[in-house]
Amino acid sequence: MPVNMLPLLPAQLLPIPGVLLGTAEAGIKQANRKDLVVIKFAENTQVVGVFTQNRFCAAPVVIAQSHLATDLPIRALIINTGNANAGTGQTGVDHAQATCTALAQLLDCQIQQVLPFSTGVIMEPLPVEKIIAKLPQAVTNLAPDNWFSAAQAIMTTDIVPKGISRQIELDEATVTITGIAKGSGMIRPNMATMLSYIATDAAITRPLLDELVRHAADHSFNRITVDGDTSTNDSSILIATNQAQHTPITTTTDLRFSILQTAITEIAMQLAQMIVRDGEGATKFITIQVENGKTKQECDQIAYAIAHSPLIKTACFASDPNLGRILAAIGYAGIEDLNVNQLELYLGDVLVAEQGGRAASYREEQGQRIMQAPEITIRVKLNRGDVAATLWTCDLSYDYVKINSDYRS
């Protein structure tokens, strides 16, 4: 089961005025499971997004980016699981466009006002006929309280649905934010194999909303890694329906912009951490903090070196405080002028290494105690500046291999 993650209940996900969601069973990969989602927006809704940086990006990503670039108001999203429609060439682009066309006809809007999203097996043709055949059912099921059903329908190897809601006050008006996400494996920043959809009824201009989605992604979905693989389909979408009863936010200097940015970033951060907690085969949730560095780049390099080391990840799974593996990862991270004699390494609050070797105060039983916990913090103090970086990752277990070896069966 996911690491220290409470089950999500349908009532915990609050409706967003101006957002309707519907699901259907299209039988894309397997029968008798929800695998198709339609999300419809009221007029005057603003939609922005950030996408994978994998150059082999999936057909729906290409189409979604091109439709967003038209600046037409987005009226709907269509999401399928079970098939990524990636590595499918022009045929895949045509298939993604065909699903947009079918939904646009049902909703009486333009094709460019529909964004497509897919997740699942790569290099398999999208069963477009199955999807189009079930779109009327998903549209018939459109309702404001279907967030939980949508969270279930976008899952692939996820064990549990992921979602969160919160409310804030702007101009004495209650503003609601609800987000759902999927992701479990093939997770690495820029971005991860993940889809996320965060909606709010806040009133805000599109340029500012674009700033919000990028800030939120940089502090959440771009700070997680499960296995170091960057997917072809990653998409993080932010929606503002502009239906809350407050005057619109039009400048970044508006205090309300900062309040909204903080709330949306916290939602994204919690969704990102849920993805790691539900990482394929995960038994440990690991926070990696690199502190007192010269630059963010060097802090990130060291954090990623630790997070991506299969030796460190398997040691965490085995609860084995094999600290030499962490020192080795720091050393090969590529910081040419790094003085290893001045850095300090901590497991939790325990100093385990300093002055280039084991700390004199460290005892093996301290490391074992920390490594046996379901949540582990690895802290590296470089003691050469005032910059810091944080990543979240998980261990690497037997089940990760099993899940991925059986993924296409």
C-alpha positions in Angstrom: 0.0 0.0 0.0 1.1 3.6 -0.5 3.4 5.0 2.2 1.6 6.8 5.0 -1.2 7.8 2.7 -4.8 7.8 4.0 -7.6 6.5 1.7 -9.3 9.2 -0.4 -13.0 9.6 0.2 -15.4 11.0 -2.5 -16.7 13.7 -0.1 -13.2 15.1 0.4 -13.2 16.4 -3.2 -15.2 19.6 -3.4 -17.1 20.6 -6.6 -15.8 23.6 -8.5 -18.5 25.9 -9.9 -18.2 25.8 -13.7 -16.6 22.3 -13.9 -18.5 19.1 -14.8 -16.9 15.7 -15.0 -18.1 12.4 -16.5 -16.6 8.9 -16.8 -17.2 5.8 -18.9 -15.8 2.3 -19.4 -14.4 2.1 -22.9 -12.5 -1.2 -22.5 -9.3 0.4 -23.7 -6.9 -2.0 -22.0 -9.2 -4.1 -19.9 -13.0 -4.5 -19.4 -15.1 -3.4 -16.5 -13.1 -0.4 -15.4 -13.5 3.3 -15.8 -10.9 4.4 -18.3 -12.4 7.5 -20.0 -13.0 11.0 -18.6 -14.6 14.1 -20.0 -14.3 17.4 -18.2 -16.4 20.3 -19.4 -16.0 23.9 -18.5 -18.3 26.9 -18.3 -17.8 29.8 -20.6 -15.1 32.3 -19.5 -13.0 29.6 -18.0 -9.2 30.0 -18.4 -7.0 26.9 -19.0 -3.2 26.6 -19.0 -0.7 23.8 -18.7 2.8 22.6 -18.6 3.9 19.4 -20.4 6.7 16.8 -20.7 10.1 17.8 -22.0 10.7 14.4 -23.5 11.4 15.1 -27.2 9.4 11.9 -28.1 6.3 13.5 -26.7 2.9 11.8 -27.2 0.4 12.7 -29.9 -2.1 14.1 -27.4 0.6 16.4 -25.9 1.3 17.8 -29.4 -2.4 18.4 -30.0 -3.1 19.9 -26.6 -0.2 22.3 -26.9 -1.3 23.4 -30.4 -4.9 23.9 -29.3 -3.8 26.0 -26.3 -1.7 28.1 -28.6 -4.8 29.2 -30.6 -5.9 31.2 -27.5 -9.5 30.0 -28.0 -11.3 29.4 -24.7 -10.9 25.7 -23.8 -14.3 24.1 -23.2 -13.4 20.5 -22.5 -10.8 17.9 -21.8 -10.8 14.2 -22.9 -8.6 11.8 -20.9 -8.1 8.1 -21.5 -6.0 5.6 -19.6 -4.7 2.2 -20.8 -3.0 3.6 -23.9 -0.5 6.5 -24.1 -0.9 7.1 -27.9 2.9 7.8 -27.9 5.4 6.6 -30.4 2.5 6.3 -32.9 3.5 8.8 -35.6 1.1 10.7 -37.7 -1.6 8.0 -37.1 -1.5 8.8 -33.4 -1.9 12.5 -34.1 -4.9 11.8 -36.3 -6.4 9.6 -33.6 -6.0 12.2 -31.0 -7.6 14.8 -33.3 -10.4 12.4 -34.0 -11.3 12.1 -30.3 -11.3 15.9 -30.0 -13.6 16.2 -33.1 -16.1 13.7 -31.7 -16.3 15.4 -28.3 -16.5 18.9 -29.9 -19.5 17.7 -31.9 -21.2 16.4 -28.7 -20.5 19.6 -26.9 -21.2 22.0 -29.8 -17.8 23.7 -29.7 -14.8 24.0 -31.9 -12.2 21.2 -32.2 -9.5 23.5 -30.9 -11.5 24.0 -27.7 -10.9 20.4 -26.7 -7.6 19.2 -25.2 -6.8 15.4 -25.3 -4.7 13.5 -22.8 -3.7 9.8 -22.7 -1.7 7.6 -20.4 -0.7 3.9 -20.6 1.2 1.7 -22.9 3.6 3.4 -25.4 3.8 2.4 -29.1 0.4 0.8 -29.3 -2.3 2.3 -31.6 -5.0 4.2 -29.7 -8.3 2.2 -29.9 -10.1 5.4 -31.1 -13.3 3.6 -32.1 -13.8 2.4 -28.5 -13.2 5.9 -27.1 -15.5 7.7 -29.5 -18.2 5.1 -28.9 -18.2 5.8 -25.2 -18.0 9.6 -25.3 -21.8 10.0 -25.3 -21.9 8.0 -22.1 -19.3 10.1 -20.4 -21.1 13.3 -21.5 -24.4 12.0 -20.2 -22.7 11.4 -16.8 -21.3 14.9 -16.5 -21.8 16.2 -13.0 -20.0 18.6 -10.6 -19.4 16.0 -7.9 -17.6 13.4 -10.1 -14.0 14.3 -9.1 -13.5 11.0 -7.2 -14.7 9.0 -10.1 -12.4 10.9 -12.5 -9.5 10.3 -10.1 -10.2 6.6 -10.3 -10.6 6.6 -14.1 -7.2 8.2 -14.9 -5.2 5.6 -12.8 -2.8 3.1 -14.5 -0.4 1.3 -12.1 -1.6 3.5 -9.3 -2.9 1.6 -6.3 -5.2 4.4 -5.0 -6.8 7.5 -6.5 -5.1 10.8 -5.7 -6.9 14.1 -5.0 -7.2 17.0 -2.6 -9.4 20.1 -2.0 -9.1 23.2 0.1 -10.8 26.5 0.4 -9.4 30.0 0.9 -10.9 33.5 1.4 -10.3 36.3 -1.2 -12.2 39.6 -0.7 -14.4 37.8 1.8 -15.4 35.4 -0.9 -14.8 31.6 -0.5 -12.6 30.2 -3.3 -12.4 26.5 -3.8 -9.4 24.5 -5.3 -9.7 20.9 -6.2 -7.0 18.7 -7.8 -6.6 15.1 -8.9 -3.5 13.4 -10.3 -2.2 10.0 -11.5 1.3 8.6 -11.5 3.2 5.8 -10.0 6.1 4.8 -12.2 8.3 6.3 -15.0 8.5 9.3 -12.7 11.2 11.9 -13.1 11.1 15.7 -13.2 10.5 17.7 -16.4 8.1 16.1 -15.8 7.0 12.7 -14.5 4.7 10.1 -15.9 1.8 11.9 -14.5 -1.4 13.7 -15.3 -2.7 16.4 -13.0 -5.7 18.6 -13.2 -6.2 21.4 -10.7 -9.3 23.6 -10.9 -10.4 26.7 -9.0 -13.3 29.1 -9.3 -11.0 32.0 -8.6 -11.2 35.0 -11.0 -7.8 35.6 -12.6 -6.4 36.6 -15.9 -4.8 33.9 -18.1 -1.3 35.4 -18.1 -1.3 35.2 -14.3 -2.8 31.7 -14.4 0.1 30.7 -16.6 2.6 32.0 -14.0 0.8 30.0 -11.3 0.9 26.7 -13.2 4.6 27.0 -13.8 5.4 28.1 -10.3 3.3 25.2 -8.9 5.0 22.6 -11.2 8.5 23.8 -10.4 7.8 23.4 -6.7 6.0 20.1 -6.9 5.8 17.8 -10.0 9.3 18.9 -11.0 10.7 17.9 -7.6 9.7 14.2 -7.6 11.4 11.1 -9.0 10.6 7.4 -8.7 12.8 5.7 -11.2 14.6 8.5 -13.2 12.5 7.9 -16.4 10.9 11.0 -18.0 7.6 10.0 -19.7 6.2 11.0 -23.1 2.8 12.1 -21.8 3.2 14.3 -18.7 0.7 17.1 -18.5 -0.2 19.4 -15.6 -3.3 21.5 -16.2 -4.6 24.5 -14.2 -8.1 25.7 -14.7 -9.8 28.9 -13.4 -13.5 29.2 -14.0 -13.7 32.9 -12.8 -17.0 32.2 -11.0 -15.9 33.1 -7.4 -17.5 36.3 -6.1 -14.5 38.6 -5.9 -12.9 41.2 -8.2 -10.5 39.6 -10.7 -6.8 39.3 -9.9 -4.9 41.1 -12.7 -1.4 41.8 -11.3 1.2 39.8 -9.5 1.6 42.7 -6.9 -2.0 42.0 -5.7 -1.7 40.3 -2.3 -4.5 37.9 -3.4 -2.2 36.6 -6.2 0.3 35.5 -3.5 -2.4 33.9 -1.4 -3.8 32.0 -4.4 -0.3 31.0 -5.6 0.6 29.6 -2.2 -2.7 27.6 -2.0 -2.3 26.1 -5.5 1.3 25.3 -5.1 0.5 23.5 -1.8 -2.2 21.5 -3.6 0.3 20.6 -6.3 3.0 19.7 -3.8 0.7 17.3 -1.9 -0.4 15.7 -5.2 3.2 15.2 -6.2 4.1 13.6 -2.9 1.1 11.3 -3.2 2.5 10.1 -6.5 5.8 9.2 -4.8 4.0 7.6 -1.8 2.2 5.5 -4.4 5.4 4.8 -6.4 5.5 1.4 -8.0 6.4 -1.1 -5.3 7.3 1.7 -2.8 7.7 0.9 0.9 9.6 4.1 1.9 9.0 7.8 1.2 12.4 9.6 1.0 13.0 13.3 1.3 16.4 14.5 0.0 17.5 17.9 1.2 20.8 19.5 -0.1 21.6 22.7 1.8 24.2 25.5 1.9 25.2 25.1 -1.8 26.6 27.7 -4.1 23.9 27.3 -6.8 20.6 25.6 -7.3 22.1 23.6 -10.1 24.7 21.9 -7.9 22.2 21.3 -5.2 19.9 19.6 -7.8 22.8 17.6 -9.2 23.6 16.1 -5.9 20.0 15.5 -4.9 19.3 13.7 -8.2 22.4 11.6 -7.9 21.2 10.3 -4.6 17.6 9.9 -5.7 18.5 8.0 -8.8 21.0 5.6 -7.3 19.6 2.1 -7.4 22.1 1.2 -4.7 20.8 3.8 -2.3 17.2 3.1 -3.2 17.6 -0.7 -2.6 19.5 0.0 0.7 16.5 2.1 1.8 14.2 -0.8 0.9 16.3 -3.2 3.0 16.6 -0.6 5.9 20.3 -0.9 5.5 22.3 2.2 6.5 24.9 1.6 3.9 26.2 5.2 4.0 29.1 4.8 1.7 26.6 4.6 -1.2 25.3 8.1 -0.4 28.8 9.5 -0.2 29.7 7.9 -3.5 26.6 9.4 -5.2 27.6 12.9 -3.8 31.1 12.4 -5.2 30.0 11.5 -8.7 27.3 14.1 -9.0 29.7 16.2 -11.1 30.6 19.1 -8.8 34.2 19.5 -9.8 35.3 21.9 -7.0 33.4 20.2 -4.2 35.3 20.0 -1.0 34.2 16.7 0.6 36.0 17.5 3.8 33.7 20.4 4.6 30.3 18.8 3.9 28.1 17.0 6.4 25.7 14.1 5.8 22.7 13.5 8.1 20.1 10.7 8.2 17.2 12.5 9.8 18.7 14.5 12.7 21.7 12.2 13.1 25.1 13.4 11.8 26.6 10.4 10.1 29.5 11.8 8.1 31.8 14.8 8.3 35.4 15.7 7.4 35.4 13.2 4.6 34.3 10.2 6.6 32.1 8.7 9.3 31.2 11.1 12.1 32.9 10.1 15.4 29.5 10.4 17.2 27.7 8.1 14.8 26.5 4.6 15.9 25.2 2.0 13.5 22.1 1.4 15.5 21.1 5.1 15.0 21.2 4.6 11.2 19.2 1.3 11.4 16.5 3.1 13.5 16.1 5.8 10.9 16.2 3.5 7.9 13.6 1.2 9.3 11.0 4.0 9.4 8.6 4.4 6.5 9.8 8.0 6.0 13.5 8.8 5.6 15.2 12.2 5.3 18.6 12.4 3.8 20.3 15.8 4.4 23.5 17.0 2.8 25.0 20.2 4.0 27.6 21.5 1.5 28.6 24.4 3.7 29.7 26.5 0.7 26.7 28.9 0.2 23.1 29.6 1.0 21.2 27.8 -1.7 19.1 24.7 -1.0 17.0 22.1 -3.0 14.6 19.4 -2.0 13.5 16.3 -3.9 11.0 13.5 -3.0 11.6 9.9 -4.0 11.0 6.4 -2.9 12.8 3.1 -2.5 13.3 0.4 -5.1 11.7 -2.9 -4.2 11.1 -6.4 -5.7 7.6 -5.3 -6.6 8.9 -2.4 -8.8 10.5 -5.0 -11.1 7.5 -7.3 -11.0 5.1 -4.5 -11.9 7.1 -3.3 -14.8 7.9 -6.8 -16.1 4.2 -7.5 -16.2 3.0 -4.1 -17.4 1.9 -5.1 -20.9 0.3 -8.4 -19.9 
